[in-house]
Amino acid sequence: MKKHIYIILGIIQLFVALGALPAGYSMIVEPNGSGLGMNPGFLEGSPFSDFFIPGLFLFTVNGLFNLAGAIVSFFKGKYTGLIGIGLGASLIVWITVQVLSIQMYHFLQPVYFVIGAIEIVLGYLWIKANHRIDSTIIGLR
């Protein structure tokens, strides 16, 4: 498995990106949520009046950045591990903020939370296996 960490990480990042890009785009162009069948009432209690800012984050961070991360992973880039850790952490933060701010539960939330954790673990394993970046720099030893 050690040899294929970059492939698994890249596939996970591509999966996240392919889900986030169309959903984020829909929230940007239709900030009332109608493109995804969402009700603006979901946002009650959150700092947002519509889905534009969450959509922008979803499209950019979980979409474009994961797509770029997948490319870096597939090409075994020097920062594959750090990017995996960062993207996994951002996905966990995204899901946590979503649950805490809108108090809505969907079965995919824990799935994506676990996917974020897997990205972090794979990023760490990539760093450890390839010694591409001294893991003490980022406090992983």
C-alpha positions, 0 to 999 in steps of 0.5 A: 500500500505504501507505494500507492498512497499517492494514487489513493489520495489523488482519487479521494481528492478527485472524488471530493472535487467532482462533488464540490465543483457542481454543487458550489457552482450551483450555490454561486449562480443560484444563491437561494439554493433552488438549484440544489433543492435547498431552502434558504431557511436552512441558513437560519441561525448561521451568519449567511443570508444566502448560499453564495459565500458557502458556495464560493468556499465549496467551489474553491476550497473543496472543489478547485483546491482538491482538483489541484491536490489530485493533480499534485498527488498523481504526479507525486509532487513534493508537497503531496502530503502537506496538501493532503493534510491541509485539504483533509483538515479544511474538509473536516472544518467545512463539515463541522461548521456546517453542522454547528451553524445550520443544525442540519444533519445529512448522512453525507456529513459524517461520510465527508468528515471521515474522508477528510480524516482519511486525507489527513492520514494519507498525507501523513503516510506520504510524508513519512514514506517518502521523506519528502518533507521533514515531518518534524517541521510540521509536528508529526513526530 
